[in-house]
């Protein structure tokens, strides 16, 4: 574990992380989406921007999980097809 500080939307957060590069990129992504939401809704408090950002990231995560499940099914279908046609 490594100690690092990340900067998100004007605040510093000391963290203990496994992968510095991954956490720093994640912090930049969170900062970016919070700033994007702040441009669209400048009166929103930071906590509301953080919740909107979390929802946005959760939606992307769910979409990726669905895509992975679909790809796994396609691979399984192709394996069955290959087994049936190579015998």
N, CA, C and O atoms as CSV, one atom per row, in Angstrom:
chain,resi,resn,atom,element,x,y,z
A,1,UNK,N,N,0.844,-1.183,0.000
A,1,UNK,CA,C,0.000,0.000,0.000
A,1,UNK,C,C,0.888,1.244,0.000
A,1,UNK,O,O,1.929,1.301,0.653
A,2,UNK,N,N,0.434,2.221,-0.751
A,2,UNK,CA,C,1.184,3.468,-0.887
A,2,UNK,C,C,0.286,4.625,-0.461
A,2,UNK,O,O,-0.907,4.638,-0.763
A,3,UNK,N,N,0.865,5.591,0.240
A,3,UNK,CA,C,0.124,6.787,0.629
A,3,UNK,C,C,0.255,7.826,-0.475
A,3,UNK,O,O,1.356,8.126,-0.936
A,4,UNK,N,N,-0.887,8.372,-0.893
A,4,UNK,CA,C,-0.872,9.451,-1.884
A,4,UNK,C,C,-1.926,10.478,-1.496
A,4,UNK,O,O,-2.813,10.203,-0.688
A,5,UNK,N,N,-1.815,11.650,-2.078
A,5,UNK,CA,C,-2.839,12.687,-1.963
A,5,UNK,C,C,-3.410,12.916,-3.348
A,5,UNK,O,O,-2.668,13.069,-4.318
A,6,UNK,N,N,-4.733,12.938,-3.438
A,6,UNK,CA,C,-5.374,13.281,-4.704
A,6,UNK,C,C,-6.185,14.546,-4.497
A,6,UNK,O,O,-6.643,14.837,-3.391
A,7,UNK,N,N,-6.354,15.286,-5.571
A,7,UNK,CA,C,-7.061,16.564,-5.549
A,7,UNK,C,C,-8.332,16.418,-6.379
A,7,UNK,O,O,-8.269,16.141,-7.577
A,8,UNK,N,N,-9.486,16.605,-5.737
A,8,UNK,CA,C,-10.768,16.502,-6.432
A,8,UNK,C,C,-11.628,17.702,-6.063
A,8,UNK,O,O,-11.944,17.925,-4.894
A,9,UNK,N,N,-11.997,18.463,-7.074
A,9,UNK,CA,C,-12.913,19.594,-6.938
A,9,UNK,C,C,-12.537,20.526,-5.779
A,9,UNK,O,O,-13.383,20.930,-4.980
A,10,UNK,N,N,-11.246,20.850,-5.716
A,10,UNK,CA,C,-10.785,21.829,-4.739
A,10,UNK,C,C,-10.384,21.269,-3.385
A,10,UNK,O,O,-9.942,22.024,-2.519
A,11,UNK,N,N,-10.524,19.983,-3.184
A,11,UNK,CA,C,-10.158,19.371,-1.910
A,11,UNK,C,C,-9.094,18.298,-2.124
A,11,UNK,O,O,-9.060,17.616,-3.148
A,12,UNK,N,N,-8.221,18.174,-1.110
A,12,UNK,CA,C,-7.208,17.117,-1.122
A,12,UNK,C,C,-7.684,15.951,-0.271
A,12,UNK,O,O,-8.299,16.137,0.779
A,13,UNK,N,N,-7.388,14.749,-0.742
A,13,UNK,CA,C,-7.775,13.537,-0.039
A,13,UNK,C,C,-6.556,12.631,0.110
A,13,UNK,O,O,-6.030,12.131,-0.885
A,14,UNK,N,N,-6.101,12.417,1.354
A,14,UNK,CA,C,-5.010,11.468,1.561
A,14,UNK,C,C,-5.576,10.046,1.486
A,14,UNK,O,O,-6.580,9.732,2.126
A,15,UNK,N,N,-4.924,9.202,0.703
A,15,UNK,CA,C,-5.414,7.843,0.499
A,15,UNK,C,C,-4.269,6.844,0.611
A,15,UNK,O,O,-3.105,7.184,0.400
A,16,UNK,N,N,-4.618,5.619,0.943
A,16,UNK,CA,C,-3.694,4.484,0.875
A,16,UNK,C,C,-4.189,3.615,-0.271
A,16,UNK,O,O,-5.328,3.151,-0.265
A,17,UNK,N,N,-3.325,3.402,-1.253
A,17,UNK,CA,C,-3.774,2.740,-2.480
A,17,UNK,C,C,-2.826,1.618,-2.887
A,17,UNK,O,O,-1.654,1.591,-2.512
A,18,UNK,N,N,-3.374,0.703,-3.663
A,18,UNK,CA,C,-2.581,-0.376,-4.260
A,18,UNK,C,C,-1.897,0.109,-5.536
A,18,UNK,O,O,-0.722,-0.168,-5.778
A,19,UNK,N,N,-2.670,0.844,-6.348
A,19,UNK,CA,C,-2.161,1.289,-7.651
A,19,UNK,C,C,-2.293,2.801,-7.775
A,19,UNK,O,O,-3.377,3.324,-8.034
A,20,UNK,N,N,-1.201,3.478,-7.591
A,20,UNK,CA,C,-1.173,4.939,-7.651
A,20,UNK,C,C,-1.732,5.462,-8.973
A,20,UNK,O,O,-2.565,6.369,-8.975
A,21,UNK,N,N,-1.284,4.901,-10.093
A,21,UNK,CA,C,-1.706,5.387,-11.405
A,21,UNK,C,C,-3.218,5.275,-11.588
A,21,UNK,O,O,-3.853,6.184,-12.123
A,22,UNK,N,N,-3.786,4.164,-11.144
A,22,UNK,CA,C,-5.226,3.953,-11.271
A,22,UNK,C,C,-6.009,4.959,-10.428
A,22,UNK,O,O,-6.981,5.550,-10.900
A,23,UNK,N,N,-5.582,5.148,-9.185
A,23,UNK,CA,C,-6.284,6.070,-8.289
A,23,UNK,C,C,-6.156,7.509,-8.762
A,23,UNK,O,O,-7.119,8.272,-8.689
A,24,UNK,N,N,-4.984,7.889,-9.243
A,24,UNK,CA,C,-4.811,9.253,-9.743
A,24,UNK,C,C,-5.688,9.504,-10.966
A,24,UNK,O,O,-6.268,10.581,-11.102
A,25,UNK,N,N,-5.787,8.523,-11.852
A,25,UNK,CA,C,-6.659,8.673,-13.020
A,25,UNK,C,C,-8.119,8.746,-12.581
A,25,UNK,O,O,-8.885,9.561,-13.096
A,26,UNK,N,N,-8.500,7.901,-11.637
A,26,UNK,CA,C,-9.873,7.924,-11.135
A,26,UNK,C,C,-10.202,9.289,-10.532
A,26,UNK,O,O,-11.285,9.826,-10.763
A,27,UNK,N,N,-9.274,9.845,-9.763
A,27,UNK,CA,C,-9.492,11.160,-9.153
A,27,UNK,C,C,-9.636,12.237,-10.225
A,27,UNK,O,O,-10.477,13.128,-10.102
A,28,UNK,N,N,-8.821,12.160,-11.275
A,28,UNK,CA,C,-8.942,13.137,-12.374
A,28,UNK,C,C,-10.297,12.996,-13.064
A,28,UNK,O,O,-10.927,13.994,-13.414
A,29,UNK,N,N,-10.741,11.763,-13.257
A,29,UNK,CA,C,-12.046,11.541,-13.888
A,29,UNK,C,C,-13.179,12.094,-13.029
A,29,UNK,O,O,-14.092,12.743,-13.540
A,30,UNK,N,N,-13.118,11.835,-11.718
A,30,UNK,CA,C,-14.149,12.350,-10.807
A,30,UNK,C,C,-14.133,13.874,-10.810
A,30,UNK,O,O,-15.186,14.507,-10.897
A,31,UNK,N,N,-12.954,14.462,-10.718
A,31,UNK,CA,C,-12.832,15.917,-10.751
A,31,UNK,C,C,-13.422,16.476,-12.045
A,31,UNK,O,O,-14.145,17.473,-12.028
A,32,UNK,N,N,-13.110,15.830,-13.155
A,32,UNK,CA,C,-13.606,16.307,-14.446
A,32,UNK,C,C,-15.114,16.259,-14.555
A,32,UNK,O,O,-15.734,17.207,-15.038
A,33,UNK,N,N,-15.713,15.163,-14.112
A,33,UNK,CA,C,-17.169,15.068,-14.247
A,33,UNK,C,C,-17.865,16.007,-13.266
A,33,UNK,O,O,-18.921,16.557,-13.579
A,34,UNK,N,N,-17.280,16.195,-12.080
A,34,UNK,CA,C,-17.868,17.159,-11.146
A,34,UNK,C,C,-17.831,18.564,-11.740
A,34,UNK,O,O,-18.795,19.318,-11.612
A,35,UNK,N,N,-16.731,18.914,-12.385
A,35,UNK,CA,C,-16.622,20.239,-13.003
A,35,UNK,C,C,-17.591,20.383,-14.177
A,35,UNK,O,O,-18.155,21.454,-14.396
A,36,UNK,N,N,-17.776,19.311,-14.922
A,36,UNK,CA,C,-18.739,19.324,-16.022
A,36,UNK,C,C,-20.153,19.568,-15.496
A,36,UNK,O,O,-20.886,20.396,-16.037
A,37,UNK,N,N,-20.535,18.845,-14.440
A,37,UNK,CA,C,-21.855,19.057,-13.846
A,37,UNK,C,C,-21.969,20.469,-13.264
A,37,UNK,O,O,-23.033,21.083,-13.339
A,38,UNK,N,N,-20.878,20.988,-12.683
A,38,UNK,CA,C,-20.898,22.335,-12.102
A,38,UNK,C,C,-21.110,23.397,-13.172
A,38,UNK,O,O,-21.754,24.415,-12.919
A,39,UNK,N,N,-20.569,23.165,-14.371
A,39,UNK,CA,C,-20.797,24.110,-15.471
A,39,UNK,C,C,-22.272,24.144,-15.860
A,39,UNK,O,O,-22.817,25.200,-16.181
A,40,UNK,N,N,-22.905,22.982,-15.827
A,40,UNK,CA,C,-24.312,22.889,-16.215
A,40,UNK,C,C,-25.250,23.348,-15.103
A,40,UNK,O,O,-26.356,23.818,-15.369
A,41,UNK,N,N,-24.801,23.209,-13.856
A,41,UNK,CA,C,-25.634,23.574,-12.707
A,41,UNK,C,C,-24.763,24.275,-11.666
A,41,UNK,O,O,-24.428,23.685,-10.639
A,42,UNK,N,N,-24.396,25.536,-11.929
A,42,UNK,CA,C,-23.439,26.232,-11.060
A,42,UNK,C,C,-23.933,26.495,-9.637
A,42,UNK,O,O,-23.127,26.814,-8.764
A,43,UNK,N,N,-25.220,26.372,-9.387
A,43,UNK,CA,C,-25.725,26.621,-8.035
A,43,UNK,C,C,-25.707,25.370,-7.158
A,43,UNK,O,O,-25.972,25.458,-5.959
A,44,UNK,N,N,-25.403,24.220,-7.729
A,44,UNK,CA,C,-25.399,22.976,-6.952
A,44,UNK,C,C,-24.227,22.960,-5.978
A,44,UNK,O,O,-23.119,23.388,-6.303
A,45,UNK,N,N,-24.496,22.457,-4.780
A,45,UNK,CA,C,-23.459,22.272,-3.768
A,45,UNK,C,C,-22.540,21.119,-4.195
A,45,UNK,O,O,-22.957,20.235,-4.942
A,46,UNK,N,N,-21.294,21.134,-3.720
A,46,UNK,CA,C,-20.365,20.061,-4.085
A,46,UNK,C,C,-20.879,18.654,-3.776
A,46,UNK,O,O,-20.618,17.721,-4.535
A,47,UNK,N,N,-21.602,18.496,-2.676
A,47,UNK,CA,C,-22.100,17.156,-2.348
A,47,UNK,C,C,-23.096,16.668,-3.403
A,47,UNK,O,O,-23.118,15.484,-3.736
A,48,UNK,N,N,-23.913,17.575,-3.925
A,48,UNK,CA,C,-24.861,17.195,-4.977
A,48,UNK,C,C,-24.112,16.852,-6.265
A,48,UNK,O,O,-24.471,15.906,-6.965
A,49,UNK,N,N,-23.075,17.623,-6.570
A,49,UNK,CA,C,-22.249,17.319,-7.743
A,49,UNK,C,C,-21.587,15.951,-7.593
A,49,UNK,O,O,-21.473,15.198,-8.559
A,50,UNK,N,N,-21.151,15.638,-6.370
A,50,UNK,CA,C,-20.522,14.342,-6.118
A,50,UNK,C,C,-21.518,13.201,-6.307
A,50,UNK,O,O,-21.173,12.160,-6.866
A,51,UNK,N,N,-22.751,13.394,-5.843
A,51,UNK,CA,C,-23.772,12.350,-6.009
A,51,UNK,C,C,-24.099,12.167,-7.484
A,51,UNK,O,O,-24.203,11.034,-7.955
A,52,UNK,N,N,-24.260,13.256,-8.216
A,52,UNK,CA,C,-24.523,13.145,-9.655
A,52,UNK,C,C,-23.371,12.442,-10.367
A,52,UNK,O,O,-23.588,11.638,-11.274
A,53,UNK,N,N,-22.155,12.748,-9.953
A,53,UNK,CA,C,-20.989,12.089,-10.539
A,53,UNK,C,C,-20.995,10.599,-10.220
A,53,UNK,O,O,-20.710,9.774,-11.088
A,54,UNK,N,N,-21.318,10.257,-8.984
A,54,UNK,CA,C,-21.372,8.844,-8.592
A,54,UNK,C,C,-22.423,8.095,-9.403
A,54,UNK,O,O,-22.183,6.971,-9.843
A,55,UNK,N,N,-23.578,8.707,-9.601
A,55,UNK,CA,C,-24.625,8.074,-10.406
A,55,UNK,C,C,-24.144,7.881,-11.838
A,55,UNK,O,O,-24.366,6.824,-12.429
A,56,UNK,N,N,-23.495,8.883,-12.394
A,56,UNK,CA,C,-22.979,8.784,-13.757
A,56,UNK,C,C,-21.973,7.640,-13.885
A,56,UNK,O,O,-22.037,6.854,-14.830
A,57,UNK,N,N,-21.044,7.550,-12.931
A,57,UNK,CA,C,-20.060,6.466,-12.969
A,57,UNK,C,C,-20.721,5.108,-12.754
A,57,UNK,O,O,-20.326,4.122,-13.378
A,58,UNK,N,N,-21.720,5.046,-11.880
A,58,UNK,CA,C,-22.424,3.782,-11.651
A,58,UNK,C,C,-23.148,3.333,-12.918
A,58,UNK,O,O,-23.153,2.146,-13.243
A,59,UNK,N,N,-23.757,4.276,-13.633
A,59,UNK,CA,C,-24.418,3.934,-14.900
A,59,UNK,C,C,-23.412,3.356,-15.892
A,59,UNK,O,O,-23.689,2.355,-16.553
A,60,UNK,N,N,-22.247,3.989,-15.992
A,60,UNK,CA,C,-21.211,3.493,-16.908
A,60,UNK,C,C,-20.747,2.098,-16.494
A,60,UNK,O,O,-20.532,1.233,-17.343
A,61,UNK,N,N,-20.592,1.884,-15.189
A,61,UNK,CA,C,-20.180,0.577,-14.679
A,61,UNK,C,C,-21.205,-0.488,-15.043
A,61,UNK,O,O,-20.838,-1.572,-15.497
A,62,UNK,N,N,-22.475,-0.194,-14.850
A,62,UNK,CA,C,-23.537,-1.147,-15.174
A,62,UNK,C,C,-23.541,-1.450,-16.664
A,62,UNK,O,O,-23.670,-2.607,-17.065
A,63,UNK,N,N,-23.401,-0.413,-17.489
A,63,UNK,CA,C,-23.342,-0.625,-18.943
A,63,UNK,C,C,-22.185,-1.549,-19.309
A,63,UNK,O,O,-22.342,-2.442,-20.141
A,64,UNK,N,N,-21.024,-1.337,-18.692
A,64,UNK,CA,C,-19.864,-2.183,-18.979
A,64,UNK,C,C,-20.083,-3.613,-18.496
A,64,UNK,O,O,-19.684,-4.562,-19.170
A,65,UNK,N,N,-20.713,-3.773,-17.333
A,65,UNK,CA,C,-21.021,-5.116,-16.839
A,65,UNK,C,C,-21.960,-5.843,-17.795
A,65,UNK,O,O,-21.782,-7.031,-18.065
A,66,UNK,N,N,-22.958,-5.126,-18.306
A,66,UNK,CA,C,-23.883,-5.729,-19.269
A,66,UNK,C,C,-23.153,-6.113,-20.552
A,66,UNK,O,O,-23.400,-7.178,-21.118
A,67,UNK,N,N,-22.262,-5.249,-21.006
A,67,UNK,CA,C,-21.495,-5.535,-22.218
A,67,UNK,C,C,-20.588,-6.750,-22.013
A,67,UNK,O,O,-20.468,-7.593,-22.903
A,68,UNK,N,N,-19.955,-6.840,-20.853
A,68,UNK,CA,C,-19.105,-7.993,-20.548
A,68,UNK,C,C,-19.930,-9.270,-20.528
A,68,UNK,O,O,-19.510,-10.287,-21.080
A,69,UNK,N,N,-21.103,-9.230,-19.898
A,69,UNK,CA,C,-21.969,-10.414,-19.856
A,69,UNK,C,C,-22.364,-10.836,-21.266
A,69,UNK,O,O,-22.374,-12.026,-21.583
A,70,UNK,N,N,-22.687,-9.868,-22.104
A,70,UNK,CA,C,-23.056,-10.163,-23.490
A,70,UNK,C,C,-21.884,-10.785,-24.246
A,70,UNK,O,O,-22.066,-11.751,-24.987
A,71,UNK,N,N,-20.696,-10.241,-24.065
A,71,UNK,CA,C,-19.511,-10.783,-24.734
A,71,UNK,C,C,-19.188,-12.193,-24.240
A,71,UNK,O,O,-18.805,-13.058,-25.028
A,72,UNK,N,N,-19.344,-12.423,-22.937
A,72,UNK,CA,C,-19.114,-13.769,-22.398
A,72,UNK,C,C,-20.090,-14.767,-23.012
A,72,UNK,O,O,-19.714,-15.896,-23.328
A,73,UNK,N,N,-21.342,-14.350,-23.179
A,73,UNK,CA,C,-22.335,-15.235,-23.786
A,73,UNK,C,C,-21.980,-15.525,-25.242
A,73,UNK,O,O,-22.113,-16.659,-25.702
A,74,UNK,N,N,-21.531,-14.506,-25.963
A,74,UNK,CA,C,-21.124,-14.716,-27.355
A,74,UNK,C,C,-19.948,-15.684,-27.440
A,74,UNK,O,O,-19.905,-16.537,-28.327
A,75,UNK,N,N,-19.006,-15.553,-26.528
A,75,UNK,CA,C,-17.862,-16.471,-26.501
A,75,UNK,C,C,-18.332,-17.893,-26.222
A,75,UNK,O,O,-17.892,-18.838,-26.876
A,76,UNK,N,N,-19.227,-18.042,-25.249
A,76,UNK,CA,C,-19.758,-19.372,-24.936
A,76,UNK,C,C,-20.483,-19.959,-26.138
A,76,UNK,O,O,-20.318,-21.138,-26.449
A,77,UNK,N,N,-21.287,-19.141,-26.815
A,77,UNK,CA,C,-22.004,-19.602,-28.011
A,77,UNK,C,C,-21.026,-20.019,-29.108
A,77,UNK,O,O,-21.229,-21.041,-29.764
A,78,UNK,N,N,-19.972,-19.239,-29.308
A,78,UNK,CA,C,-18.963,-19.579,-30.316
A,78,UNK,C,C,-18.227,-20.866,-29.960
A,78,UNK,O,O,-17.917,-21.670,-30.840
A,79,UNK,N,N,-17.947,-21.063,-28.681
A,79,UNK,CA,C,-17.292,-22.299,-28.254
A,79,UNK,C,C,-18.164,-23.513,-28.550
A,79,UNK,O,O,-17.668,-24.534,-29.025
A,80,UNK,N,N,-19.455,-23.404,-28.273
A,80,UNK,CA,C,-20.386,-24.497,-28.572
A,80,UNK,C,C,-20.417,-24.744,-30.076
A,80,UNK,O,O,-20.357,-25.889,-30.522
A,81,UNK,N,N,-20.510,-23.680,-30.847
A,81,UNK,CA,C,-20.537,-23.800,-32.307
A,81,UNK,C,C,-19.277,-24.492,-32.821
A,81,UNK,O,O,-19.346,-25.387,-33.664
A,82,UNK,N,N,-18.124,-24.064,-32.299
A,82,UNK,CA,C,-16.860,-24.653,-32.746
A,82,UNK,C,C,-16.773,-26.125,-32.358
A,82,UNK,O,O,-16.333,-26.950,-33.158
A,83,UNK,N,N,-17.183,-26.459,-31.154
A,83,UNK,CA,C,-17.147,-27.855,-30.718
A,83,UNK,C,C,-18.044,-28.728,-31.593
A,83,UNK,O,O,-17.681,-29.854,-31.931
A,84,UNK,N,N,-19.200,-28.211,-31.953
A,84,UNK,CA,C,-20.139,-28.981,-32.775
A,84,UNK,C,C,-19.626,-29.157,-34.201
A,84,UNK,O,O,-19.864,-30.188,-34.830
A,85,UNK,N,N,-18.929,-28.158,-34.701
A,85,UNK,CA,C,-18.501,-28.195,-36.097
A,85,UNK,C,C,-17.092,-28.735,-36.309
A,85,UNK,O,O,-16.697,-28.989,-37.447
A,86,UNK,N,N,-16.341,-28.911,-35.256
A,86,UNK,CA,C,-14.986,-29.427,-35.405
A,86,UNK,C,C,-14.894,-30.916,-35.101
A,86,UNK,O,O,-13.819,-31.507,-35.199
A,87,UNK,N,N,-15.997,-31.512,-34.738
A,87,UNK,CA,C,-15.978,-32.949,-34.423
A,87,UNK,C,C,-16.308,-33.787,-35.617
A,87,UNK,O,O,-16.335,-35.014,-35.521
